[in-house]
Amino acid sequence: MIYNPKPFDVIVCGAGHAGVEACLAASRMGVSTLLLTGNIDTIAQMSCNPAIGGQAKGQMVREIDALGGEMAINTDVTGIQFRLLNESKGPAVQSPRAQCDKKAYQFRLKHTLELQPNLQVFQATVTGLIYKDGKVVGCRTSLDIDFLGQTVVITTGTFLRGLMHVGQNKNEGGRLGDFSAKTLSGSLLEAGIELLRLKTGTPPRILGRSINFSGLQEQKGDAEPTLFAFHDTRDQGDLFHVEQTGERRAGWKPGSEQVSCWMTHTTPESERIVRDNLHKSAMYSGEIAGVGPRYCPSIEDKFVRFADKPRHLLFLEPEGRNTNEYYINGLSTSLPFDVQLDLVHSIPGLEQAMLLRPAYAVEYDFAPPTQMFPSLESRKVENLFLAGQINGTSGYEEAAAQGLVAGVNAALKARGEPPLIIQRHEAYIGVLIDDLVTKGTTEPYRMFTSRAEHRLLFNHGSAELRLFEHAKIHKLLSESRLRKISGKLSQITHWEQYLENNKTTGGSWADAIRRDKAAAALPAAFLTESKEVRAEVLYRVTYRGYLERERRQIEKLKDVEKIKIPSSLDYLAIPGLRRESALKLNQLRPENLGQAGRISGVNPADISILMVLIAAGRREKKP
């Protein structure tokens, strides 16, 4: 049966971190939105580490907040420990990270979806897509109920033909205790979308009361926690707003009652156990064909690839305030369960540890992301958007960022409006999406500060300033918050100019700050500004020379980005263009010369040939 004769504007398939941001973004833009999930009780579940943020990821969460997403505020009010990473380094690479109560995080987001206007949540497993004239027009489900939609966003995570491995034991599913989406892959292949396999893994979970904490190194949260959401531009009452129904979402005062994590390490006995049993590991026995994450290796990979390291650090992280379950960060494995027991018991503090859940690896389908436009719409099927691990990424933050952009662009497509495209020089989100659609990936993609050539501009405190115009144009934030951000930007600009142009002893105030920021006396009126304004002004003044150099480089690159490539261009017919480059350009169809130059295997000589050809075409068109 058809559920809705009148199509939804946006249908989102999957309710992980990408799916929840996609459906919230679309519904908050005022379009009718449907979220389909195989299990309503696992909405926004933290399948792996109960943490948000980290290097570059923390900055990306703040960008999600700047564009109206939910991940930052949800983390703040369900966080149980906050730490600022790289605190001793420059502000550009300082990254907030938080441990969350994973059930509180999940329950609050589920409640948020239930209370969201223009959004309907429905439990059903999507088994296939409905196509018409090369476009997607809806979804089929396991309940024999079809849903029609103008646009569809696929956010299936690790569930596409998901297969879990514990040694030689195999179980179908995208997550321990959950199902596998077995038929949707066939529907995507039917439409001409290429699918490959990737692998990820997760460590065992243990009972906290069985840990011997004596002798372990304690890691406390920061006394002054760095939060993710921009609380200074929110209205009072936004945090724990009570709905008209009297409902109040889960959560507590951000940064309150923080808990500790604990550090331990592997031993020579741990290494012996792993090496003696490598042949039993699903990864090393050939049972898994998918490529695993380079930057989050299994314990087997660590001992094999880093044989010179005497030991590997492990972190014991509580999964919440109302559970005694702990996560062993750094001990991802696909070894058999009996070997896992011996391995865990070889670790200081875990000699008597009781396992609650085994570690496992999961193998799943993904769609190489070069099959998408920068809007995250499929090049193969119109009105179909893909976001999250289906695009080859790893991590909650990368998924949420894509989900938000896909949700916004699905809503815009349904309304017949131009898409939101975030450029590489604007945000880590722009770098993430540009890397995916131009370079692709053959392994789970993880964001790092080193991937962004303009990362000096991406200090986490500036996210809502950098993305203000996008938020304003697409009405992603409330009018009240937009006004506050505008006022904040005005104050920052005023003080930046004041400090540069007004004198104090030995030069301008700005000169004094650049000589010795710690010792510089600052104007009394400046010290009355909010800490957020002060921090951004001091960052801009301190690193002025470097920031100006970045902006000059961006201006130079803009000229190349502005040169559009005709969509009908046949690269294989261009004289002098290397065949390798022509094949890749024909496959990826870049929209401009800047994007073409970032494609792996396309060199500057190829770009010069294209530039000459495009210039000649322009001259021919002139009367």
PyMOL commands that set and color helices and strands:
alter all, ss='L'
color gray80, all
select helices_A, chain A and resi 17-28+40-42+57-66+71-78+91-93+102-115+184-190+208-210+231-233+268-276+278-280+299-305+337-345+369-371+389-391+396-414+428-439+449-451+455-458+460-466+468-473+479-501+509-515+526-528+531-542+544-561+571-573+579-588+593-597+604-621
alter helices_A, ss='H'
color red, helices_A
select strands_A, chain A and resi 8-13+33-37+51-53+79-85+95-100+119-123+126-132+135-141+146-154+163-166+169-172+196-202+205-207+217-219+261-265+313-318+325-329+355-357+360-366+384-386+503-504+507-508
alter strands_A, ss='S'
color yellow, strands_A
deselect
rebuild
show_as cartoon
